[in-house]
Amino acid sequence: MCGIIAVLSRPETRSVPAAADLLAQIDAVVAQWPLGAAGLPSDDALSAMGEQMSAVDAKLRGDAGVWLLAGNREFVAALSTALDQLQGRIVAAESALESADALDAAVLERRVGLVTVLRDAVWSIRMDRLRTAAAVDALAGAGASRSALAAYLSIQQTLSGLDRLEVRGRDSAGVHVMVWNHGITADDPRVRQLLGARHDDSLFGSGSVRITRHAWSFVYKAAAEIGELGDNTRVMRQAVVADDLLRLLVSQAGARVAVLGHTRWASVGIISEPNAHPVNSEELEANANAAYLIAALNGDVDNHADLRARHELRLAQPIKIGRAHV
């Protein structure tokens, strides 16, 4: 099975949350639930705790959350400690509820639901917010600008989505990053040094770059018939980290990105980087002013030869069109 994921970023409108305020909110929740106390807090108290922890989770989402968390080791350590304290109370409460034979069924169901809201919020902060921020930090590197962190967050979300989609099968994958509003021009000396021959790959293989009128196009691909889940995204992640040209563009104030990812499990067609998606609309000897398109497709295109002939398509290489390729 194949899968597609797309992330279109937009400017963050929220302010970065204050670390001290978030820790204070969690400490207040912990303080209402003394360790070793007999019985659970009241239903009203549990409901308020759940709302408070869900609010902390919401504030740590998106660009604003990553701007606070990425590279902020002191806050991450304090947050993890506070979550551990609350998690211990939740585990004890769930154990007590499992053995609570005297409780009315309706009361038991209500209290389990209230504790579950708390547990889900703690899990979300630990497994989604903290883990995502750590992955973005690894992609962006130390001292990354806010625009860079926002861009790498979109890339991380795409790679994470591909990891989830791969469980249905995988042999190749690709991620396309379109960057605009960065203010860098092709004649910039830094660009000439970093671009090299990456714009000359007519097969649009991994590492290819295209400079269009309004945006710059980067693609990263991996193809391996034999391998383990996560291998493809690991290869692409390493390529993204090593791409100093991408880093230069996304580090500019106001830079924006759109990311398109695809994982492929071919039933027809060779397994190779050029045959992996996303693909672009380029043809040999194409009009330089023609619209530039990026696409990912699921399914078989069995009439690809007829389509080539009917539309007089001039492709870089007459490769077989199999599942998820046009």
Order of alpha helices (4+ residues) and beta strands (2+ residues): beta-alpha-alpha-alpha-alpha-alpha-alpha-alpha-beta-alpha-beta-beta-alpha-alpha-beta-beta-beta-alpha
